[in-house]
Amino acid sequence: MNRTESVKYPIGIQSFAKLRENNYLYVDKTKYVYKLISNQSYYFLSRPRRFGKSLLLSTIEAYYQGRRELFKGLAIESLTDKWEPHPVLHLDLNNREYKDETSLIAELNANLEHWEIIYGDEKKDRAPEERFAYIIRRACEKTGRKVVILIDEYDKPLLNTIHRPELADVYRSQLKAFYSNMKTMDAYIEMAMLTGVARFSKVSIFSDLNNLWDISFSEKFSAICGITSEELSHYFQDGIGELSKIMQCSKGDILKQLRKKYDGYHFSQHSPDIFNPFSIVNAFADMRMGDFWFDSGTPTFLFHLLECGNLPFRKIAPSVISRRYLESAGLLSSDPMPAFYQSGYLTIKNYDPDFQEYILDYPNEEVKFGFLEYLLRHVVPEVESRRGFSIPDFVRDVRSGKIESFMRRMESLVADVPYSEKGSAESHFQNLVYLLFTLMGHYTRMEDRTSDGRIDLQVETSGYIYIFEFKIDSTSRAAMEQIRDKKYWLRDTLSGKEIYLIGVNFDTSTRRLSEPVIERP
């Protein structure tokens, strides 16, 4: 039996019923569904895109439809005997681009009209929020059971208009009125859940919904989406075995590579390691380790936030942020760090209980190097077509000791940077150097000690060690003199590798590198 016949990986499938009826692989999350339904509460869950939120809501919907046959053999089957069907109002706002003032109303109307066919259209000429309230009440009265409300990607209209504040204001007003029914119609509601990427706490979307339980940082629900190490070993053991044969390495090595590439997410103080589910499923379906999650979407709005805040790229990660601020900040905060976390480009790596601070960093190599390459292409558009520059060529020169060659590549790249009015030449140069050498860290060993006033940068390959000192509006000779004065190379003299000292100066008036000074210890 071949692989596609033995294991069916659910690429792009967000319907729990379709997944179960067609025998696709399913990582059992129904113990969390049981926790949700047991409280009969109102929930909000924030997770990055393509992290399983839609499948979670579809699973909850199937439970409340009383479709017990779909849950055969799953954890929830032994946890409850209650399988009574309820009317379910499932609204997915991920279906439109929301380009004008009519888009959101059109999407709401499409769903309202569908529900009105079932429960009555006596209020069809009223405003969307009035029609929604009527449908909730009528659904409860008609079926004799309370209503379940599931809203997927509740924030999509706002995310799509983050650069169009006037249209975003219109959408906020419409959504606030619509969502407020989940409080005013409480007597008719069994359970409600909203999911999205971000919490818009600072723009009044939730000001009327103080009955929402935000489980985004809850320890009990930290693994409700995504794949834990235990789940990876249990559900993907066949795929791990096959991938180890294809890549000609042990299963242990495959697990190590998967952890480096896709693991590392944490959604609470004591969260287990969480693998990106979209990348994991695609990796086993394709039997290769590609950048699946990063390539599925572009973080354009994050770059916009960086530009607006003029934040140096080296300050993105690691970074420290207070627990209270991270857990309450909205996506439209002037500080881009909450947006980086909520969208999945940064994650919790540690927690300081004394000061109640989170330490944020890139979750894994897929995100880190994918995002930095994306930033490099924004700093230098069409970077790989500019004078033949490419990161692989740059790294090959570094590995082989071709110092003059990789310095010429660096000089040509700096010369091609299209400086804007939003940042100084100095900040552009610092961002470019950071991106260039951090991306090299994908292939070489990097040390960056700027924070404590020591070596600006040290690059180590199998045969060479390069020690850099960068100056701005000074001289390359002054940079070399600092290396000599501080004797930065001493600790590496017994390494057996060739050591090169490189002093570099950037002239902000000409926006060019001065002739570098290259010496041996």
Secondary structure as GFF3:
##gff-version 3
##sequence-region A 1 521
A	DSSP	alpha_helix	3	6	.	.	.	ID=ss1
A	DSSP	alpha_helix	16	21	.	.	.	ID=ss2
A	DSSP	alpha_helix	30	39	.	.	.	ID=ss3
A	DSSP	beta_strand	42	46	.	.	.	ID=ss4
A	DSSP	alpha_helix	53	64	.	.	.	ID=ss5
A	DSSP	three_ten_helix	68	71	.	.	.	ID=ss6
A	DSSP	three_ten_helix	75	78	.	.	.	ID=ss7
A	DSSP	beta_strand	88	92	.	.	.	ID=ss8
A	DSSP	alpha_helix	101	119	.	.	.	ID=ss9
A	DSSP	alpha_helix	128	143	.	.	.	ID=ss10
A	DSSP	beta_strand	147	152	.	.	.	ID=ss11
A	DSSP	alpha_helix	156	159	.	.	.	ID=ss12
A	DSSP	alpha_helix	165	179	.	.	.	ID=ss13
A	DSSP	alpha_helix	181	184	.	.	.	ID=ss14
A	DSSP	three_ten_helix	186	188	.	.	.	ID=ss15
A	DSSP	beta_strand	189	196	.	.	.	ID=ss16
A	DSSP	three_ten_helix	201	203	.	.	.	ID=ss17
A	DSSP	beta_strand	212	214	.	.	.	ID=ss18
A	DSSP	three_ten_helix	219	221	.	.	.	ID=ss19
A	DSSP	beta_strand	227	228	.	.	.	ID=ss20
A	DSSP	alpha_helix	229	235	.	.	.	ID=ss21
A	DSSP	alpha_helix	237	247	.	.	.	ID=ss22
A	DSSP	alpha_helix	251	262	.	.	.	ID=ss23
A	DSSP	beta_strand	274	275	.	.	.	ID=ss24
A	DSSP	alpha_helix	277	286	.	.	.	ID=ss25
A	DSSP	alpha_helix	292	295	.	.	.	ID=ss26
A	DSSP	alpha_helix	300	309	.	.	.	ID=ss27
A	DSSP	three_ten_helix	313	315	.	.	.	ID=ss28
A	DSSP	beta_strand	319	322	.	.	.	ID=ss29
A	DSSP	alpha_helix	323	328	.	.	.	ID=ss30
A	DSSP	alpha_helix	337	342	.	.	.	ID=ss31
A	DSSP	beta_strand	347	352	.	.	.	ID=ss32
A	DSSP	beta_strand	357	361	.	.	.	ID=ss33
A	DSSP	alpha_helix	365	379	.	.	.	ID=ss34
A	DSSP	three_ten_helix	383	385	.	.	.	ID=ss35
A	DSSP	alpha_helix	391	399	.	.	.	ID=ss36
A	DSSP	alpha_helix	403	415	.	.	.	ID=ss37
A	DSSP	alpha_helix	425	440	.	.	.	ID=ss38
A	DSSP	beta_strand	445	447	.	.	.	ID=ss39
A	DSSP	three_ten_helix	450	452	.	.	.	ID=ss40
A	DSSP	beta_strand	457	460	.	.	.	ID=ss41
A	DSSP	beta_strand	464	472	.	.	.	ID=ss42
A	DSSP	alpha_helix	476	486	.	.	.	ID=ss43
A	DSSP	three_ten_helix	490	492	.	.	.	ID=ss44
A	DSSP	beta_strand	498	507	.	.	.	ID=ss45
A	DSSP	beta_strand	512	513	.	.	.	ID=ss46
A	DSSP	beta_strand	517	519	.	.	.	ID=ss47
###
